[in-house]
């Protein structure tokens, strides 16, 4: 049986579950970025303060897009902090003020996120869900570039 947009309902339900996990990961990542933005200190303050804001502005857009995709697949997006904490693969970070440590946290978080995005890309391809394929393809491309740049910064 297919849903309103023509995706097999069982596959759409599986995709919604994985997208909810991605939503949870992005929500925790977003909060980590806010903490880094607020608390960063040192010689890299000016550049990292701005960069972390850029990252959390991007994350909040993705959070909305992921939730809307879940709804499009006829799922229900997570919307409570307890759901995010219980489902996320991203650890909460607290009390980080060192710039290099902060960038390493962002790299670690994005490495986890991109692995899940690739998993969702594969599942969405199998489900012939072009909308989710397109979304994940865009996210993966952006995340790869960001990881390359952050790793260059750390060298």
Phi and psi restraints in degrees (value plus and minus 20) as a CYANA .aco file:
   2 UNK   PHI    -131.2   -91.2
   2 UNK   PSI     133.4   173.4
   3 UNK   PHI    -105.5   -65.5
   3 UNK   PSI    -193.3  -153.3
   4 UNK   PHI     -77.4   -37.4
   4 UNK   PSI     -55.0   -15.0
   5 UNK   PHI    -115.6   -75.6
   5 UNK   PSI     -11.8    28.2
   6 UNK   PHI      68.6   108.6
   6 UNK   PSI      -2.9    37.1
   7 UNK   PHI    -118.7   -78.7
   7 UNK   PSI     118.6   158.6
   8 UNK   PHI     -71.3   -31.3
   8 UNK   PSI     109.1   149.1
   9 UNK   PHI     -80.2   -40.2
   9 UNK   PSI     -59.8   -19.8
  10 UNK   PHI     -86.4   -46.4
  10 UNK   PSI     -60.5   -20.5
  11 UNK   PHI     -88.8   -48.8
  11 UNK   PSI     -58.0   -18.0
  12 UNK   PHI     -84.2   -44.2
  12 UNK   PSI     -58.8   -18.8
  13 UNK   PHI     -85.0   -45.0
  13 UNK   PSI     -62.1   -22.1
  14 UNK   PHI     -83.5   -43.5
  14 UNK   PSI     -63.5   -23.5
  15 UNK   PHI     -83.5   -43.5
  15 UNK   PSI     -60.8   -20.8
  16 UNK   PHI     -80.1   -40.1
  16 UNK   PSI     -59.1   -19.1
  17 UNK   PHI     -83.3   -43.3
  17 UNK   PSI     -65.3   -25.3
  18 UNK   PHI     -87.2   -47.2
  18 UNK   PSI     -58.3   -18.3
  19 UNK   PHI     -86.8   -46.8
  19 UNK   PSI     -53.6   -13.6
  20 UNK   PHI     -85.6   -45.6
  20 UNK   PSI     -56.8   -16.8
  21 UNK   PHI     -84.7   -44.7
  21 UNK   PSI     -62.2   -22.2
  22 UNK   PHI     -83.4   -43.4
  22 UNK   PSI     -59.9   -19.9
  23 UNK   PHI     -79.6   -39.6
  23 UNK   PSI     -65.5   -25.5
  24 UNK   PHI     -82.6   -42.6
  24 UNK   PSI     -63.0   -23.0
  25 UNK   PHI     -80.9   -40.9
  25 UNK   PSI     -64.8   -24.8
  26 UNK   PHI     -86.9   -46.9
  26 UNK   PSI     -54.3   -14.3
  27 UNK   PHI     -85.8   -45.8
  27 UNK   PSI     -64.1   -24.1
  28 UNK   PHI     -89.3   -49.3
  28 UNK   PSI     -60.9   -20.9
  29 UNK   PHI     -77.9   -37.9
  29 UNK   PSI     -64.3   -24.3
  30 UNK   PHI     -76.9   -36.9
  30 UNK   PSI     -67.7   -27.7
  31 UNK   PHI     -84.9   -44.9
  31 UNK   PSI     -58.3   -18.3
  32 UNK   PHI     -79.6   -39.6
  32 UNK   PSI     -64.1   -24.1
  33 UNK   PHI     -83.5   -43.5
  33 UNK   PSI     -59.9   -19.9
  34 UNK   PHI     -81.2   -41.2
  34 UNK   PSI     -64.9   -24.9
  35 UNK   PHI     -81.8   -41.8
  35 UNK   PSI     -61.8   -21.8
  36 UNK   PHI     -84.8   -44.8
  36 UNK   PSI     -64.1   -24.1
  37 UNK   PHI     -78.3   -38.3
  37 UNK   PSI     -64.6   -24.6
  38 UNK   PHI     -93.4   -53.4
  38 UNK   PSI     -55.5   -15.5
  39 UNK   PHI    -127.2   -87.2
  39 UNK   PSI     -22.9    17.1
  40 UNK   PHI     -83.6   -43.6
  40 UNK   PSI     122.2   162.2
  41 UNK   PHI    -158.2  -118.2
  41 UNK   PSI     145.9   185.9
  42 UNK   PHI      84.7   124.7
  42 UNK   PSI    -191.2  -151.2
  43 UNK   PHI     -83.5   -43.5
  43 UNK   PSI     -46.5    -6.5
  44 UNK   PHI    -110.7   -70.7
  44 UNK   PSI     -12.6    27.4
  45 UNK   PHI     -70.9   -30.9
  45 UNK   PSI     -74.5   -34.5
  46 UNK   PHI     -81.9   -41.9
  46 UNK   PSI     -66.4   -26.4
  47 UNK   PHI     -91.5   -51.5
  47 UNK   PSI     -60.5   -20.5
  48 UNK   PHI     -95.6   -55.6
  48 UNK   PSI     -54.4   -14.4
  49 UNK   PHI     -76.0   -36.0
  49 UNK   PSI     -66.6   -26.6
  50 UNK   PHI     -88.9   -48.9
  50 UNK   PSI     -62.9   -22.9
  51 UNK   PHI     -84.6   -44.6
  51 UNK   PSI     -63.8   -23.8
  52 UNK   PHI     -83.6   -43.6
  52 UNK   PSI     -55.8   -15.8
  53 UNK   PHI     -84.6   -44.6
  53 UNK   PSI     -63.0   -23.0
  54 UNK   PHI     -77.7   -37.7
  54 UNK   PSI     -64.1   -24.1
  55 UNK   PHI     -85.4   -45.4
  55 UNK   PSI     -62.7   -22.7
  56 UNK   PHI     -93.9   -53.9
  56 UNK   PSI     -48.8    -8.8
  57 UNK   PHI     -82.8   -42.8
  57 UNK   PSI     -60.5   -20.5
  58 UNK   PHI     -87.3   -47.3
  58 UNK   PSI     -62.4   -22.4
  59 UNK   PHI     -81.5   -41.5
  59 UNK   PSI     -59.8   -19.8
  60 UNK   PHI     -87.2   -47.2
  60 UNK   PSI     -52.4   -12.4
  61 UNK   PHI     -86.5   -46.5
  61 UNK   PSI     -65.0   -25.0
  62 UNK   PHI     -84.0   -44.0
  62 UNK   PSI     -58.8   -18.8
  63 UNK   PHI     -75.9   -35.9
  63 UNK   PSI     -65.9   -25.9
  64 UNK   PHI     -86.8   -46.8
  64 UNK   PSI     -62.4   -22.4
  65 UNK   PHI     -83.7   -43.7
  65 UNK   PSI     -61.0   -21.0
  66 UNK   PHI     -84.9   -44.9
  66 UNK   PSI     -65.7   -25.7
  67 UNK   PHI     -80.3   -40.3
  67 UNK   PSI     -62.2   -22.2
  68 UNK   PHI     -87.2   -47.2
  68 UNK   PSI     -53.8   -13.8
  69 UNK   PHI     -87.0   -47.0
  69 UNK   PSI     -60.8   -20.8
  70 UNK   PHI     -78.6   -38.6
  70 UNK   PSI     -64.5   -24.5
  71 UNK   PHI     -84.1   -44.1
  71 UNK   PSI     -59.0   -19.0
  72 UNK   PHI     -81.9   -41.9
  72 UNK   PSI     -55.2   -15.2
  73 UNK   PHI    -101.2   -61.2
  73 UNK   PSI     -16.3    23.7
  74 UNK   PHI      53.9    93.9
  74 UNK   PSI       6.7    46.7
  75 UNK   PHI    -118.4   -78.4
  75 UNK   PSI    -197.9  -157.9
  76 UNK   PHI    -140.8  -100.8
  76 UNK   PSI      97.0   137.0
  77 UNK   PHI     -93.5   -53.5
  77 UNK   PSI     124.1   164.1
  78 UNK   PHI     -77.3   -37.3
  78 UNK   PSI     129.1   169.1
  79 UNK   PHI    -170.9  -130.9
  79 UNK   PSI      -5.0    35.0
  80 UNK   PHI    -141.4  -101.4
  80 UNK   PSI     130.8   170.8
  81 UNK   PHI     -81.5   -41.5
  81 UNK   PSI     -55.7   -15.7
  82 UNK   PHI     -83.9   -43.9
  82 UNK   PSI     -59.3   -19.3
  83 UNK   PHI     -82.3   -42.3
  83 UNK   PSI     -62.9   -22.9
  84 UNK   PHI     -83.0   -43.0
  84 UNK   PSI     -68.8   -28.8
  85 UNK   PHI     -84.5   -44.5
  85 UNK   PSI     -62.1   -22.1
  86 UNK   PHI     -91.6   -51.6
  86 UNK   PSI     -42.8    -2.8
  87 UNK   PHI    -126.6   -86.6
  87 UNK   PSI     -39.1     0.9
  88 UNK   PHI     -94.3   -54.3
  88 UNK   PSI     123.8   163.8
  89 UNK   PHI    -109.8   -69.8
  89 UNK   PSI     -25.8    14.2
  90 UNK   PHI    -112.7   -72.7
  90 UNK   PSI     110.5   150.5
  91 UNK   PHI    -103.3   -63.3
  91 UNK   PSI     124.1   164.1
  92 UNK   PHI     -88.0   -48.0
  92 UNK   PSI     119.6   159.6
  93 UNK   PHI    -132.8   -92.8
  93 UNK   PSI     123.2   163.2
  94 UNK   PHI    -162.6  -122.6
  94 UNK   PSI     118.1   158.1
  95 UNK   PHI      52.8    92.8
  95 UNK   PSI       4.7    44.7
  96 UNK   PHI    -111.4   -71.4
  96 UNK   PSI     103.8   143.8
  97 UNK   PHI    -145.0  -105.0
  97 UNK   PSI     -30.2     9.8
  98 UNK   PHI    -101.6   -61.6
  98 UNK   PSI     109.1   149.1
  99 UNK   PHI     -81.2   -41.2
  99 UNK   PSI     -67.0   -27.0
 100 UNK   PHI     -84.6   -44.6
 100 UNK   PSI     -62.1   -22.1
 101 UNK   PHI     -80.6   -40.6
 101 UNK   PSI     -61.1   -21.1
 102 UNK   PHI     -82.7   -42.7
 102 UNK   PSI     -64.0   -24.0
 103 UNK   PHI     -84.5   -44.5
 103 UNK   PSI     -60.0   -20.0
 104 UNK   PHI     -81.9   -41.9
 104 UNK   PSI     -56.1   -16.1
 105 UNK   PHI     -84.6   -44.6
 105 UNK   PSI     -64.1   -24.1
 106 UNK   PHI     -81.1   -41.1
 106 UNK   PSI     -63.7   -23.7
 107 UNK   PHI     -80.6   -40.6
 107 UNK   PSI     -66.5   -26.5
 108 UNK   PHI     -80.7   -40.7
 108 UNK   PSI     -65.9   -25.9
 109 UNK   PHI     -83.0   -43.0
 109 UNK   PSI     -66.1   -26.1
 110 UNK   PHI     -87.3   -47.3
 110 UNK   PSI     -52.5   -12.5
 111 UNK   PHI     -84.4   -44.4
 111 UNK   PSI     -58.3   -18.3
 112 UNK   PHI     -88.7   -48.7
 112 UNK   PSI     -63.8   -23.8
 113 UNK   PHI     -82.2   -42.2
 113 UNK   PSI     -64.2   -24.2
 114 UNK   PHI     -86.9   -46.9
 114 UNK   PSI     -52.6   -12.6
 115 UNK   PHI     -82.8   -42.8
 115 UNK   PSI     -63.2   -23.2
 116 UNK   PHI     -87.8   -47.8
 116 UNK   PSI     -60.1   -20.1
 117 UNK   PHI     -79.4   -39.4
 117 UNK   PSI     -59.5   -19.5
 118 UNK   PHI     -87.0   -47.0
 118 UNK   PSI     -58.1   -18.1
 119 UNK   PHI     -82.2   -42.2
 119 UNK   PSI     -65.2   -25.2
 120 UNK   PHI     -85.6   -45.6
 120 UNK   PSI     -58.6   -18.6
 121 UNK   PHI     -77.9   -37.9
 121 UNK   PSI     -66.0   -26.0
 122 UNK   PHI     -83.3   -43.3
 122 UNK   PSI     -67.0   -27.0
 123 UNK   PHI     -82.5   -42.5
 123 UNK   PSI     -61.1   -21.1
 124 UNK   PHI     -89.4   -49.4
 124 UNK   PSI     -53.0   -13.0
 125 UNK   PHI     -83.9   -43.9
 125 UNK   PSI     -64.4   -24.4
 126 UNK   PHI     -82.6   -42.6
 126 UNK   PSI     -51.1   -11.1
 127 UNK   PHI    -106.8   -66.8
 127 UNK   PSI     -20.3    19.7
 128 UNK   PHI      35.4    75.4
 128 UNK   PSI      21.5    61.5
 129 UNK   PHI    -122.4   -82.4
 129 UNK   PSI      63.6   103.6
 130 UNK   PHI     -81.9   -41.9
 130 UNK   PSI     -52.4   -12.4
 131 UNK   PHI     -82.1   -42.1
 131 UNK   PSI     -65.7   -25.7
 132 UNK   PHI     -93.2   -53.2
 132 UNK   PSI     -56.1   -16.1
 133 UNK   PHI     -76.7   -36.7
 133 UNK   PSI     -68.3   -28.3
 134 UNK   PHI     -81.6   -41.6
 134 UNK   PSI     -64.9   -24.9
 135 UNK   PHI     -81.5   -41.5
 135 UNK   PSI     -68.2   -28.2
 136 UNK   PHI     -87.4   -47.4
 136 UNK   PSI     -58.0   -18.0
 137 UNK   PHI     -79.0   -39.0
 137 UNK   PSI     -65.5   -25.5
 138 UNK   PHI     -82.6   -42.6
 138 UNK   PSI     -65.7   -25.7
 139 UNK   PHI     -82.8   -42.8
 139 UNK   PSI     -63.7   -23.7
 140 UNK   PHI     -82.3   -42.3
 140 UNK   PSI     -65.2   -25.2
 141 UNK   PHI     -79.7   -39.7
 141 UNK   PSI     -64.7   -24.7
 142 UNK   PHI     -85.9   -45.9
 142 UNK   PSI     -62.1   -22.1
 143 UNK   PHI     -87.5   -47.5
 143 UNK   PSI     -60.2   -20.2
 144 UNK   PHI     -79.0   -39.0
 144 UNK   PSI     -65.1   -25.1
 145 UNK   PHI     -84.5   -44.5
 145 UNK   PSI     -62.6   -22.6
 146 UNK   PHI     -82.7   -42.7
 146 UNK   PSI     -62.9   -22.9
 147 UNK   PHI     -83.5   -43.5
 147 UNK   PSI     -61.5   -21.5
 148 UNK   PHI     -79.0   -39.0
 148 UNK   PSI     -66.9   -26.9
 149 UNK   PHI     -85.1   -45.1
 149 UNK   PSI     -63.3   -23.3
 150 UNK   PHI     -85.8   -45.8
 150 UNK   PSI     -60.2   -20.2
 151 UNK   PHI     -85.3   -45.3
 151 UNK   PSI     -55.5   -15.5
 152 UNK   PHI     -84.4   -44.4
 152 UNK   PSI     -60.2   -20.2
 153 UNK   PHI     -81.0   -41.0
 153 UNK   PSI     -60.3   -20.3
 154 UNK   PHI     -93.5   -53.5
 154 UNK   PSI     -35.9     4.1
